[in-house]
């Protein structure tokens, strides 16, 4: 009982600290730009922390340890895809967003490919954001119920989600980024300390581990085949590439140099550290608890270590992971709602910045509640994440890459992009209802289809798709 009280005390103190820090930033919010993009005045270190805290959410912590417990080294390899895309985005894509002073992915599509593609990108962005937000709420509910088994899952989701909605709605992205710095430090410290406590026993028990843990656990393809490994890695790599939560952060740094440094730095640091840390924690759980539900691997490890201070720290780290991802995606969802719906369609002729701030806060509450509802209806983290990846990647990846590396612009090209987005998304939805999705991930299938459709249309329409004028980077005045 004493150990539980210590853990509860650490967690409650952490909650109070984070929420207070977040709400205090509300004093610095004067208009919608402060709320949505933190005044575009963030340094590289804060950007690195907020990018890291955003990607390491419930899926990349609880979900990743659960899948590593189940798949072994295979998950270590494929989960690196979550972080590697930051390097590409930081070098090539994010600088374009920052230079143009954009807010959202759909805003980029509007600048580059016209209103039809922008509207479709808006719909995909909103679906993706609510889906990922729901996944974080699921993870929050599972953390709280593992700590307090007597609490119903639904209540746990409402409590966790309510706290995120509270400080995110009060302080906007400025509050999110400043709390993310603390959350990222606590997150890395918590998992690193857990690994250090597990490592000595893993070293001593190496011979027993080799006989007790299945051989497939230590095989790169996990006994599932190389095709599964490659397609799943690509699914993780593409699934969150250019996602709304990251795209908003492409736009917040002081300048392009700080943008590149912060985003590339986050990708390099996480890709070469975090999957390895999670692998050895999962191995420890697999050795001691070979027959548990995979997503219970981390809670069981915490109980096995039997240190209330470490237990409180790692639970706080898990809360950090989930809260930082949830508040980030909630903020980007709000930016999508305000910039891509309210200002683009409802108040295009006369947007009021003060009214925009009120709309932003109201939409933040509404979208947060939608995420909570989705978490109640679909209580599985990885399944929910993979569903959102499948709907996101096919329609978004190719157009963004083409827009960054091609300088040609024409109405024919805009039409090709729109048709490619629409048809590849529809083909992916149809593919998701076949048995082949167990072999090749739907998001990978959809991206391949989008490439084939795009090439086919380019060849069919010939020079009309490349004969337009050279496209120039938009500026804030555009």
C-alpha positions, 0 to 999 in steps of 0.5 A: 500500500505504501508503494502505491501511495508513493507512485500515486503521489509522483503521478499526481504531482506530475499531472499538476506540474504539466497542467499548470505549466500549460495553463500559464501559457494562456497569458501569452495567447493574443490571437489565433497565430499564437494559439496555432503556431506558437508565434513561429518563434521556437528554437531548434532544441524545443523543436527537437523535443516537441517532435520527439514527444509527439512521435513517441506516443501511446503507439510508440511506447505501450503499443511498441513494447507490446508488439516487440514482446510479440514480434521481437527484433522484427518490431525493432527494425520496423519501428525505426521507420517512425523516426527515419522519415524525420530526416527526409522531412527536415531536410527537404519538406519542412523548410518549404512549409516554414518559408511559406509560413503555412499552417497545415498539409492541406494549406500546402496542397492549396498553394501547390495543387489548387482548391480541389486537392486542398479539400481532399487533403483537408478531409484526410487530415481531419480523419487522420488526426481524430484517429491518432488522437483516439489511439492516444486516448486508448493508451491513456486509458490502459495506463490508468487502468493498469495502475488502478485496476478498479477504475473502469476503462471509460472513466480512465479515458475521460480523465486522461483526455479531459486533462489534455483538452484542458491545457491544450485549449487554454494555451494552444501550441505554445503550451503544448511545446513548452510542456513537451520539453518536460515530457520528452526529458521525463520520457527518455529518462524513465525508459532509460532508467527502466532499461538500466534496471533490467540490463543486469539480469538480462546479462546474467540470464542470457543462457536461460533467455536463449532457451526460454524465449522462442528462436523467432524472437531473435530473427530479423524477420521474426519468422513472418517472412521478408515480405512482411518485414519490408511492407510493415517497415514501409507502412511505419515509414510512410504512415506518419510521414507529413502527418498533421501533427508534424506538419504544424511543427514544420512551421513554428521555428524561428527560421529555416536553419532552426527548422532543419536542425530540430527535425533532423536531430529528432529523427537521428536521436530517436532512430538509433536509441529508442527502438533498442531501449524498448527491445530490451525492456520487451525481452525482459518481459518476454523472459519473465512473463511468457504468456501475458497479453502483449500490451501488459508487458510494460506494466508487468515489468514495472511491477516486477522491478518493485521500486515505487520511485521507478514505477512512478517515474516510468508511469509518468513517462508513459503519461508523458508519451501519451499526453505529448502526442495527444496534445500535439495532434489535438492542436494540429486538428484545431489548426486544420479546423480553423485554417482549412474549414473556418477561414477557407470556406466559412469566413474566407472574405472577412476572417476575424482573428479574435473570433478565430481564437474563440473558434480555435478553442471551441474546436479544440474541445469538440475534437478532443471529445471526438477522440475520446469517443473513438477511444471508447469504440476502438480500444486497440492502439496499434490497430487504430494507428494502422487504420489511420495510416492506411487512410492517410499515406496513399493520398498524401505521400506522392503529391507532397514529394512531387510538389517538393521536387518538381517545379512545374505547375499546370491545371493538368498537373493539378487535375492529375494530382486530385485524381491520383489522391481520390482513386488511390484512397478508394482502391486502398479502402477496397484492398483493406477488405481483402485477405491480402492485407495480412501480407502487404500492408494497405498503406504500402499497397495504396502508395504503390497504386498512387504511383502507378496511377500518377505515372499512367495519367502523366503518360496518357496526358503527355506534355500537357502535364509538364508544359505549364509555368515554373511554380515558385514558393508561396510567401506569407503574403500569398 
